[in-house]
Amino acid sequence: MKKIFISFLFIIVWSIAFSQVDEGLLTIDRIFNSPEFKSQPSGSIQWLPDGNGYTSLEASTTIKNGFDIVKVDPKTGNKVVLASAQELTPKGLNEPIDIEEYSWSPDGTKLLIFNNGRQVWRYNTRGDYWVLDLATKSLNQLGKSLPASSLMFAKISPDGTRAAYVSKHNVYVENLFNNVIKPLTTNGSNTLINGTFDWVYEEEFDCRDGFRWSPDSKRIAYWQLDASGVRDFYMINNTDSLYSYIIPVQYPKAGQTLSACKVGVISADGGSTVWMKLQGDPRNNYVPRMEWAASSEEIIMQYINRDQNTNQLLYGSASTGDLTPILAETDAAWLDVVDDLKWLENGKSFTWISERSGWKQMYKVSRDGKIIKPITNGNFDIIEIKLIDDKKGYIYYIASPDNAAQKYLWRVKMDGKSKPEKLTPAQFNGTNAYDLSPNAAWAIHTFSNYNNPSEVYLVSLPDHKVAKQLVDNAKLKANYEKIKKLPVEQIKVTIDGNVDIDGFMIKPYNFDPNKKYPVLFYVYSEPFGTTVNDRWGNTGYLWHLMLAQKGYIVMSFDNRGTPVPKGREWRKSMYLKIGVLNSSDQAKVAQEVGKMYNFVDPNRYAIWGWSGGGSATLNAMFRFGDIYKTGMAVAPVADIRLYDAIYQERFTSTPQKHPEVYEQGSPITFAQNLKGNLLVVHGTGDDNVHYQGTEKLFNKLIENNKHFNMLVYPNRSHSIREGKGTTVHLYNELTRYLLENLEAGGK
């Protein structure tokens, strides 16, 4: 009887407590586990080659758990099933194949499907491929004789007769009519890599797919990397077996030996490779981009030196390997790889992005490189090229001349004389992304800003009229509206007299301007990314909003050197000053914030960041300990000498040339100056920023008798997301640490 009474009392207490939960207040569990704030997926939408329609995946009405691939007419909304779930069911199986990605052959007659994906470093780029012939409705798996889930980057030839792919670091071609497989390379190994890339090329040059079909379908151009001279970094797994084991990663640290890179052309029928006759040490130069040069006789390559301050554009003969230089870009600091080389006038000229004017602008270059004419002009940066419509003579691009935190669609005629035309209407104030149809008549438009979750529209161009709303996120918006909050504010702080630093500010919902509040600065600060982006921030923003509800003001700023569209001088100012200029700018901003806003308590400053932001947090705590009282550094680079060669040398040259830059740029150099509260978080399975650096930092802090807190996640990668409950645990611990070490609320 006593047990029944106690149970009944518990139910009553629980019910009362539950009924008193304030749905306007966020919790870690609501942010990361609840479906309340999940964005609606936009679906797998792809434009057809002619631009007069797009395809999407839609649930089958006849086969359970199956999907049809449907063609949609953007004008009428009429739908036609191009590939049904039944047609995507292999013979002998009861269920259709699970579609992770799909694409069309260049001639549009075949559908290529990827499934059973397996992760290769960051992404699922290894798996199985299937080909559906739309005419015969035959469905065949590629590479049946090769290991399961081992195929990478399968592509159907332009003439639709063959497919090429990589497996186990070798390139193969398969006949689509009889499924005969022909290996083009046979020497692939853990260190000799054909048709794909090593870890550092993938991480820092975004290179994964390492081969290209020629336009006439007769040849394949491919990269080969020899990583035999690259030392392995060993990660140790202590938890997944009785005995620990090592996980080797080919990882060239700053100043160390790089993979040797070659580019060659081989017949799709097999035979000998014609290697391009690149000059210089192959271990001290990079080939980050290569394509066919609007011809089946020449390829075009970007050839970058180790210091990454010279980019040579070269033609390579597919028959002889002879090279012809076209143009060369140089910079006193570094150069970015050009991703917007597009052929014009049937191969007579091409587009090129350059900072030679001090701003990222587009140029038209004659095929021989002798004539270079600007297409765009002005004191603004092109952020991204979306489409080049050679037939109508327009270039569509993303830019935001008036607000570096936002993005809009523009177009300009290619005559180099016309005034740019902004196509994004004024009501879409924030960040706008576009997937344009090949004929520039339509676009999938995604819009959001700080205070509005994403919306996705089908729009016509150039009038930008909405034909259909594809995603409205109504449930997310309704739940978000219930949250107690104030709008995110865009702010600007001026340092050094004339340097304007953009930022954002999140205040507590019950903000009282007559009180003083603690500030949490969220920071990244390095040349790879930005934090001040006027777009919906998903779980990261909601966590910051939760902290604001608890009584903190959350701010973030993009200092000099971050890749915002403010011109070359802004971005390249970080050269040889990484760790120094960015931390100094952030500290000056923090001090200025204390002067600008009477409601800020300069004696209650905290800072946190991840990866480069973790490094920035360490630099803040070690260099400016009188400003910041608490820091939370997640996956930081404590010693930049331990990071990878391509990234680190781009901004700091090599440690052999500039040892003082590496010394002054590394947080660990100043660890003995720690004064405040410091939490360092890292995953031991981080293949990107090695846990090694954090252990070295711990030793330095111990040596100097400095108190700190550490949180280590076994076998987690750089994202610290693997394993049940990891994300919730991490953010609970960050929240707890902040609350315990920086008093919340206004005073």
C-alpha positions in Angstrom: 0.0 0.0 0.0 2.9 2.3 0.9 4.6 1.6 -2.5 1.3 2.4 -4.4 0.9 5.7 -2.5 4.6 6.7 -3.3 4.1 5.9 -7.0 0.9 7.8 -7.1 2.5 10.8 -5.4 5.4 10.6 -7.9 3.0 10.7 -10.8 1.3 13.8 -9.4 4.6 15.6 -8.8 5.8 14.7 -12.3 2.6 15.9 -13.9 2.7 19.2 -12.1 6.4 19.7 -13.0 5.7 18.8 -16.6 2.8 21.2 -16.8 5.0 24.0 -15.6 7.6 23.5 -18.3 7.9 26.8 -20.2 7.8 26.0 -23.9 9.4 29.3 -24.5 12.7 28.2 -23.0 15.1 26.1 -24.9 17.0 23.0 -23.6 19.8 21.0 -25.0 17.5 18.0 -25.4 14.9 20.1 -27.3 17.6 21.6 -29.6 19.4 18.3 -30.5 16.9 15.5 -29.9 13.5 17.0 -30.5 12.0 17.2 -34.0 10.7 20.7 -33.1 13.4 22.5 -34.9 14.4 20.2 -37.7 14.3 21.8 -41.2 12.2 20.2 -43.8 14.4 18.6 -46.5 14.1 20.1 -50.0 14.5 16.8 -51.7 17.0 15.6 -54.3 16.3 18.1 -57.1 18.3 18.1 -60.3 17.9 20.1 -63.5 17.7 18.3 -66.8 20.4 19.2 -69.3 18.1 21.4 -71.4 16.8 23.4 -68.3 13.2 22.9 -69.2 12.5 20.6 -66.3 13.9 19.1 -63.2 13.8 15.7 -61.4 13.0 14.9 -57.8 12.5 11.8 -55.7 8.9 11.1 -54.7 7.6 8.3 -52.5 6.2 5.5 -54.6 2.4 4.9 -54.4 2.8 1.2 -55.3 6.0 -0.1 -53.6 6.6 0.4 -49.8 9.8 2.3 -48.9 10.4 2.9 -52.6 10.9 6.1 -54.5 10.1 7.2 -58.1 12.3 9.6 -59.9 9.9 12.2 -61.4 10.3 14.8 -64.0 8.6 18.1 -63.2 7.7 20.8 -65.7 8.4 24.1 -64.0 5.9 26.0 -66.0 2.9 23.7 -65.5 3.9 21.6 -62.5 3.0 18.5 -64.6 4.9 15.4 -63.5 6.1 12.3 -65.5 7.7 9.3 -63.8 11.1 8.7 -65.5 12.2 5.8 -63.3 9.7 4.0 -61.1 10.5 2.2 -57.8 9.6 -1.0 -59.6 12.1 -0.3 -62.4 14.7 0.4 -59.6 14.2 -3.0 -58.1 17.0 -5.5 -59.1 15.9 -8.9 -60.4 15.6 -11.4 -57.6 15.1 -8.7 -54.9 11.9 -7.6 -53.2 12.8 -4.0 -52.5 14.1 -1.2 -54.7 17.7 0.0 -54.3 18.1 2.8 -51.7 19.0 6.0 -53.6 21.6 8.1 -51.9 22.6 10.1 -55.0 21.7 10.0 -58.7 22.8 11.7 -61.9 22.1 11.5 -65.6 24.4 10.4 -68.4 25.4 13.4 -70.6 23.1 12.2 -73.4 20.2 11.9 -70.9 19.5 8.2 -71.8 20.8 6.6 -68.6 20.4 7.0 -64.9 23.3 6.5 -62.6 22.5 5.7 -59.0 24.8 5.6 -55.9 24.0 3.6 -52.8 25.5 1.7 -49.9 27.9 4.7 -49.3 30.9 4.3 -47.0 32.8 7.2 -45.5 36.2 8.2 -46.8 37.5 10.8 -44.4 34.7 13.5 -44.5 32.1 12.1 -47.0 30.5 8.9 -48.3 32.4 8.7 -51.5 32.8 5.0 -51.7 29.8 2.6 -52.4 27.9 0.8 -55.1 26.6 2.1 -58.5 23.7 1.0 -60.7 22.8 2.0 -64.2 19.2 2.2 -65.4 18.8 2.4 -69.2 15.7 4.5 -69.7 14.9 3.0 -73.1 15.2 -0.7 -72.3 14.4 -0.3 -68.5 17.3 -2.7 -67.8 19.0 -2.2 -64.4 22.6 -3.3 -63.9 25.1 -3.0 -61.1 28.5 -1.7 -62.0 31.7 -3.5 -60.9 30.1 -6.7 -59.8 33.4 -8.5 -59.7 35.0 -5.8 -57.5 34.7 -5.6 -53.7 31.3 -4.4 -52.4 31.0 -0.7 -51.7 34.4 0.0 -53.2 33.5 2.0 -56.3 34.1 5.8 -56.4 33.1 8.6 -58.7 31.4 6.6 -61.4 30.7 8.6 -64.6 29.0 7.6 -67.8 30.9 8.5 -71.0 29.6 11.4 -73.1 28.5 8.9 -75.8 26.6 6.8 -73.2 28.4 3.5 -74.0 30.7 3.1 -71.0 31.2 4.0 -67.4 34.4 4.7 -65.6 35.1 4.5 -61.9 37.8 4.0 -59.3 38.2 1.0 -57.0 41.1 0.4 -54.6 43.1 3.2 -56.1 42.8 1.9 -59.7 40.7 3.3 -62.6 38.3 1.0 -64.5 36.1 1.3 -67.6 33.0 -0.9 -68.0 31.1 -1.5 -71.2 27.4 -0.8 -70.5 26.2 -3.3 -73.1 28.1 -6.4 -72.0 29.4 -5.3 -68.6 33.0 -6.3 -69.5 35.4 -4.5 -67.1 38.7 -3.1 -68.3 41.3 -2.0 -65.7 43.2 1.1 -67.0 45.6 1.1 -64.1 46.8 -1.9 -62.1 49.5 -0.4 -59.8 47.2 1.2 -57.3 48.1 0.7 -53.6 47.9 2.4 -50.3 50.6 4.8 -51.4 50.2 4.9 -55.2 46.8 6.5 -55.7 45.1 6.6 -59.2 42.0 8.5 -59.9 41.4 10.0 -56.5 43.5 11.8 -53.8 45.3 11.5 -50.5 44.0 13.0 -47.3 45.4 16.5 -47.6 44.4 17.1 -51.2 40.8 16.1 -50.2 40.8 18.2 -47.1 42.4 21.4 -48.3 41.9 21.5 -52.1 38.5 19.8 -52.0 39.8 17.2 -54.5 38.1 13.8 -54.5 37.0 12.8 -58.0 40.3 12.3 -59.8 39.5 11.5 -63.4 37.8 13.0 -66.4 36.2 11.6 -69.6 37.3 13.3 -72.8 34.5 14.9 -74.8 34.8 12.3 -77.5 34.6 9.4 -74.9 37.9 8.0 -76.2 40.3 9.0 -73.4 40.5 9.5 -69.7 42.6 12.1 -67.9 43.5 11.3 -64.4 45.6 12.2 -61.4 48.2 9.9 -59.8 49.6 10.6 -56.4 52.7 8.9 -55.0 52.3 9.1 -51.2 55.2 6.7 -50.5 57.3 9.6 -49.0 54.5 10.9 -46.8 54.8 9.9 -43.2 51.8 8.2 -41.5 50.3 9.8 -38.4 49.0 7.1 -36.0 45.7 7.5 -34.2 45.2 4.9 -31.4 41.9 3.1 -30.8 41.8 1.9 -27.2 38.1 1.1 -26.8 36.8 -1.0 -29.7 38.7 -4.2 -29.1 40.5 -6.2 -26.3 43.8 -4.8 -27.5 44.4 -1.3 -28.8 45.2 -0.8 -32.5 46.6 2.0 -34.6 44.9 3.8 -37.5 47.5 5.3 -39.9 46.7 8.4 -41.8 49.0 9.8 -44.6 49.4 13.3 -43.2 52.1 15.7 -44.4 52.6 18.2 -41.6 53.8 21.7 -42.2 57.3 21.6 -43.8 57.3 17.8 -44.3 57.3 15.7 -47.5 54.3 15.9 -49.7 52.8 13.3 -52.2 54.3 13.5 -55.7 51.5 14.5 -58.1 51.3 13.5 -61.8 48.6 14.0 -64.4 48.2 11.6 -67.3 46.0 10.7 -70.2 45.1 7.1 -71.2 43.0 5.5 -73.9 39.6 4.3 -72.6 40.5 1.0 -74.3 43.7 0.7 -72.1 47.4 1.0 -72.9 50.1 3.3 -71.8 49.6 6.6 -70.0 50.9 9.8 -71.6 52.2 11.8 -68.6 52.2 15.6 -68.7 55.7 16.9 -68.7 55.4 19.1 -65.6 58.5 21.0 -64.6 59.9 21.1 -61.0 59.8 18.8 -58.0 56.5 16.9 -58.1 56.6 16.8 -54.3 56.8 20.6 -54.0 54.1 21.6 -56.5 50.4 21.0 -56.7 47.9 20.3 -59.4 44.6 21.1 -57.7 42.5 21.5 -60.8 42.4 19.7 -64.2 39.8 19.5 -67.0 39.6 18.9 -70.7 40.2 22.1 -72.6 37.0 22.2 -74.6 38.8 19.6 -76.8 39.7 15.9 -76.8 43.3 16.7 -77.6 44.2 19.0 -74.7 43.7 19.2 -71.0 44.1 22.4 -69.0 45.7 22.4 -65.5 46.3 24.8 -62.6 49.9 24.2 -61.4 50.6 25.8 -58.0 54.0 26.0 -56.3 54.4 24.9 -52.7 54.2 28.5 -51.3 50.9 28.8 -53.2 51.7 32.2 -54.4 52.1 31.4 -58.1 49.4 29.7 -60.2 50.4 28.7 -63.7 47.6 27.8 -66.2 48.9 25.1 -68.6 47.6 23.2 -71.6 48.8 19.6 -71.8 48.8 17.6 -75.1 46.9 14.4 -74.7 49.1 12.7 -77.3 52.6 13.9 -76.3 52.3 15.4 -72.7 53.9 18.6 -74.0 52.9 21.7 -72.0 52.0 25.2 -73.2 51.7 28.0 -70.6 48.7 30.3 -71.0 48.8 32.7 -68.1 50.3 33.0 -64.6 48.9 34.6 -61.5 51.2 35.7 -58.7 50.5 37.2 -55.2 52.8 38.5 -52.4 50.7 36.4 -50.0 48.8 33.4 -51.4 46.4 32.5 -54.2 43.2 30.6 -54.1 42.4 27.9 -56.6 40.1 29.1 -59.4 36.9 27.0 -59.6 35.1 29.2 -62.3 37.0 28.4 -65.5 34.2 28.0 -68.1 34.6 27.8 -71.8 33.0 30.4 -74.1 32.6 30.7 -77.8 33.1 27.0 -78.5 36.4 26.9 -76.8 37.8 30.2 -78.2 38.0 31.8 -74.8 37.3 31.1 -71.1 36.4 32.8 -67.9 38.9 33.4 -65.1 38.5 34.8 -61.5 41.4 37.1 -60.3 42.2 39.5 -57.5 44.6 41.4 -59.7 42.5 44.6 -59.4 42.3 44.2 -55.6 38.9 42.6 -55.8 37.6 39.2 -57.0 36.4 40.0 -60.5 35.8 37.9 -63.6 37.8 38.1 -66.8 37.5 36.8 -70.3 40.7 35.2 -71.5 41.5 34.2 -75.1 42.4 30.6 -75.6 46.1 31.5 -76.1 46.1 33.7 -73.0 47.2 36.8 -74.9 44.0 38.8 -74.5 42.6 39.3 -71.0 39.5 41.5 -70.6 37.5 42.3 -67.5 33.9 41.2 -67.6 33.0 42.7 -64.2 34.3 45.9 -62.7 34.0 47.6 -59.3 35.1 47.6 -55.7 33.2 44.5 -54.8 34.0 40.8 -54.7 32.3 38.1 -56.7 31.5 35.4 -54.1 30.5 32.6 -56.4 29.7 32.1 -60.1 26.3 30.4 -60.5 26.0 30.1 -64.3 27.5 31.4 -67.5 25.0 31.7 -70.3 27.2 31.9 -73.3 24.2 31.9 -75.8 22.5 34.9 -74.3 25.7 36.6 -73.1 25.1 36.8 -69.3 27.0 35.7 -66.2 25.0 35.0 -63.1 26.9 35.4 -59.8 26.5 35.8 -56.0 27.7 39.0 -54.5 26.8 41.5 -51.7 28.6 44.8 -52.2 26.8 46.5 -49.3 26.7 43.9 -46.6 29.5 41.3 -46.3 27.3 39.0 -44.2 24.6 38.6 -46.9 24.4 37.0 -50.4 22.3 38.0 -53.5 22.0 36.9 -57.1 23.2 39.3 -59.8 23.7 39.1 -63.5 25.8 41.1 -65.9 26.3 41.1 -69.7 29.6 39.7 -70.8 30.6 42.7 -72.8 32.5 44.2 -69.9 30.7 47.5 -70.2 27.2 46.9 -68.7 26.0 47.7 -65.2 25.3 44.6 -63.0 21.6 43.8 -62.3 20.5 42.6 -58.9 17.9 39.8 -59.4 17.1 39.0 -55.8 14.1 41.0 -54.7 14.3 43.3 -51.7 12.0 41.2 -49.5 14.7 38.4 -49.4 17.0 40.4 -47.1 19.7 38.0 -45.9 21.4 35.0 -47.5 20.2 33.7 -50.8 21.5 30.5 -52.6 20.5 29.4 -56.1 20.6 26.4 -58.2 20.1 27.7 -61.8 18.7 25.7 -64.7 21.2 25.3 -67.5 19.2 27.7 -69.7 19.0 30.3 -66.9 15.2 30.4 -67.2 14.5 28.9 -63.7 16.2 28.5 -60.3 15.7 26.7 -57.0 16.0 29.6 -54.6 16.9 29.1 -50.9 16.5 32.0 -48.6 17.0 32.6 -44.8 18.4 35.1 -42.4 19.3 35.3 -38.8 15.7 35.3 -37.6 14.0 33.3 -40.3 14.4 29.5 -41.0 15.1 28.5 -44.6 12.5 28.8 -47.3 12.9 27.1 -50.8 11.2 28.4 -53.9 11.0 27.6 -57.6 11.4 31.0 -59.3 11.6 32.1 -62.9 14.4 34.2 -64.2 15.3 37.0 -64.7 12.0 38.3 -63.2 12.4 36.2 -60.0 8.7 35.4 -59.8 7.8 32.6 -57.4 6.2 29.7 -59.3 6.0 27.5 -56.3 7.2 27.3 -52.7 9.0 24.0 -52.3 9.8 24.2 -48.6 8.2 26.6 -46.1 9.3 25.0 -42.8 6.0 25.9 -41.3 6.3 23.6 -38.3 9.8 24.8 -37.5 8.7 28.5 -37.8 5.7 27.9 -35.5 7.8 26.3 -32.9 10.4 29.0 -33.2 7.8 31.7 -32.8 7.0 30.3 -29.3 10.6 30.7 -28.2 11.3 33.6 -25.9 13.8 35.8 -27.8 14.8 39.1 -29.2 15.8 39.4 -32.8 19.5 38.8 -33.7 21.1 42.2 -34.3 23.7 43.0 -37.0 26.4 45.2 -35.5 29.6 46.9 -36.5 32.6 47.8 -34.4 35.5 50.0 -35.6 39.0 49.4 -34.4 42.4 51.1 -35.2 40.5 54.2 -36.3 39.1 53.0 -39.6 38.7 49.2 -39.7 35.1 48.2 -39.5 34.5 44.7 -38.1 31.1 43.1 -38.8 29.3 41.2 -36.0 26.1 39.9 -34.6 24.6 40.1 -31.1 22.0 38.0 -29.4 20.5 39.5 -26.2 18.5 37.9 -23.4 14.8 37.9 -24.1 14.2 39.8 -20.8 17.0 42.3 -21.6 17.2 45.3 -19.3 19.3 48.1 -20.8 19.9 49.5 -17.3 21.8 46.3 -16.3 25.2 45.0 -17.3 25.4 41.5 -18.8 28.2 39.0 -19.4 29.3 38.4 -23.0 30.2 35.1 -24.7 32.2 35.7 -27.9 31.8 33.0 -30.5 34.9 33.0 -32.7 36.6 31.2 -35.7 38.8 34.1 -37.0 41.0 32.1 -39.5 41.1 32.5 -43.3 39.1 29.4 -44.0 35.7 30.5 -42.7 33.4 33.1 -41.3 30.9 33.2 -38.4 29.0 36.4 -39.2 26.6 35.2 -41.8 23.0 36.5 -42.0 21.4 33.1 -42.4 19.5 30.6 -40.3 22.0 29.0 -38.0 20.2 25.7 -37.1 21.3 24.0 -33.8 24.3 26.2 -33.3 22.2 29.4 -33.3 19.6 27.8 -31.1 22.3 26.8 -28.5 23.5 30.4 -28.5 19.9 31.5 -28.1 19.5 29.2 -25.2 22.6 30.7 -23.5 21.0 34.2 -24.1 17.9 33.0 -22.3 20.1 32.1 -19.4 21.4 35.6 -19.2 24.4 35.9 -21.5 24.8 38.3 -24.5 26.3 36.2 -27.4 28.4 38.1 -29.9 30.6 37.1 -32.9 32.9 39.1 -35.2 34.8 38.4 -38.4 38.2 40.0 -38.1 40.7 41.0 -40.8 41.9 37.9 -42.7 38.6 36.1 -42.7 37.3 35.3 -46.2 34.6 37.9 -46.3 33.9 39.8 -49.6 35.9 42.9 -48.5 38.7 42.8 -51.1 42.2 41.3 -51.3 43.8 43.6 -48.8 41.3 42.6 -46.1 41.7 38.8 -46.8 45.5 38.7 -47.3 46.3 40.9 -44.3 46.6 37.6 -42.3 49.7 36.4 -44.3 52.5 35.5 -41.9 50.4 36.8 -39.0 48.0 33.9 -38.3 47.4 33.7 -34.6 48.7 37.2 -34.1 46.5 39.6 -36.2 43.3 37.7 -35.7 43.6 37.4 -31.9 44.6 41.1 -31.7 41.6 42.2 -33.8 39.3 40.1 -31.6 40.7 41.5 -28.4 40.4 45.1 -29.7 36.8 44.4 -30.7 36.1 43.0 -27.2 37.5 46.1 -25.6 35.6 48.4 -27.9 32.4 46.5 -27.2 32.8 47.4 -23.5 33.0 51.0 -24.4 30.2 51.1 -26.9 27.5 49.4 -24.9 26.6 50.5 -21.4 24.8 47.1 -20.9 28.0 45.1 -21.3 30.0 44.0 -18.3 33.7 44.0 -19.5 34.6 42.0 -16.3 32.5 39.1 -17.4 33.9 38.0 -20.9 34.0 34.4 -22.1 35.1 33.1 -25.5 34.6 29.8 -27.3 35.2 28.2 -30.7 35.8 25.0 -32.6 38.9 24.0 -34.7 40.4 27.3 -35.8 38.0 28.9 -33.3 39.4 26.6 -30.7 42.9 28.0 -31.6 41.5 31.5 -31.4 40.1 30.7 -27.9 43.5 29.5 -26.7 45.2 32.6 -28.2 42.6 34.9 -26.4 43.1 33.2 -23.1 46.9 33.1 -23.3 47.6 36.4 -24.9 44.8 38.6 -23.5 44.1 37.0 -20.2 43.1 40.4 -18.7 40.2 40.6 -21.1 38.7 37.1 -21.2 37.9 35.3 -17.9 36.7 32.0 -19.3 37.4 30.1 -22.5 36.1 26.8 -24.1 38.4 25.5 -26.9 37.0 22.6 -28.9 39.4 20.6 -31.2 42.0 23.4 -31.3 45.3 23.6 -33.2 47.6 24.3 -30.2 50.8 24.2 -32.2 50.5 25.2 -35.9 53.7 23.2 -36.6 51.6 20.1 -36.2 48.9 21.0 -38.8 48.8 19.9 -42.4 51.1 21.4 -45.0 48.7 22.7 -47.6 46.6 24.7 -45.2 49.2 26.0 -42.8 51.9 26.8 -45.5 49.3 28.8 -47.5 49.1 31.4 -44.7 52.4 31.0 -42.9 54.9 29.6 -45.5 57.0 26.7 -44.2 58.6 26.4 -40.8 62.0 26.1 -42.4 61.6 29.6 -44.0 59.8 31.3 -41.2 60.3 29.5 -37.8 59.5 32.7 -36.0 56.0 32.9 -37.6 55.3 29.4 -36.4 56.5 30.2 -33.0 54.6 33.4 -32.6 51.5 32.0 -34.3 51.1 29.0 -32.0 49.0 29.3 -28.9 51.2 26.8 -27.0 54.0 29.4 -27.1 52.0 31.5 -24.6 50.3 28.9 -22.5 52.3 29.9 -19.4 50.3 33.2 -19.4 46.9 31.5 -18.7 45.0 33.4 -15.9 41.3 32.5 -16.3 39.2 29.4 -16.6 40.0 27.1 -19.5 38.2 24.0 -20.8 39.9 22.1 -23.7 37.8 19.5 -25.6 39.1 17.1 -28.1 38.3 13.7 -29.8 41.2 11.2 -29.8 40.2 10.0 -33.3 40.5 13.4 -34.9 42.3 12.8 -38.2 42.2 16.6 -39.1 43.4 18.4 -36.0 45.3 15.7 -34.1 44.8 15.1 -30.4 48.6 15.2 -30.3 48.6 19.0 -30.2 46.2 19.0 -27.2 48.4 16.6 -25.3 51.4 18.8 -25.9 49.4 21.7 -24.7 48.4 19.8 -21.5 52.1 19.2 -20.9 52.9 22.8 -21.2 50.1 23.9 -18.8 51.2 21.2 -16.3 54.8 22.3 -16.6 53.7 25.8 -15.7 51.4 24.6 -12.9 48.3 26.1 -14.6 44.9 24.9 -13.7 42.7 23.8 -16.6 39.9 21.4 -17.4 39.9 18.8 -20.1 37.2 16.8 -21.8 38.3 14.0 -24.1 36.1 12.0 -26.4 37.5 8.5 -27.2 37.8 7.8 -31.0 35.6 10.8 -32.0 36.6 12.7 -35.1 37.0 16.5 -35.6 33.2 16.9 -35.5 32.9 15.0 -32.2 29.6 13.5 -33.2 30.2 9.7 -33.4 28.7 7.5 -30.7 25.3 7.5 -28.9 24.6 10.7 -27.0 27.9 12.4 -27.9 26.5 15.7 -29.2 24.0 16.2 -26.3 26.8 15.3 -23.8 29.2 17.8 -25.4 26.8 20.7 -25.4 25.6 19.9 -21.9 29.2 20.0 -20.7 29.9 23.3 -22.5 26.8 24.8 -21.0 27.6 23.6 -17.5 31.2 24.9 -17.7 30.1 28.3 -18.8 27.4 28.6 -16.1 29.8 27.5 -13.4 32.6 29.8 -14.5 31.0 33.0 -15.7 28.1 34.4 -13.7 25.0 34.7 -15.9 22.4 37.5 -15.8 22.2 41.3 -15.7 23.4 43.2 -12.7 
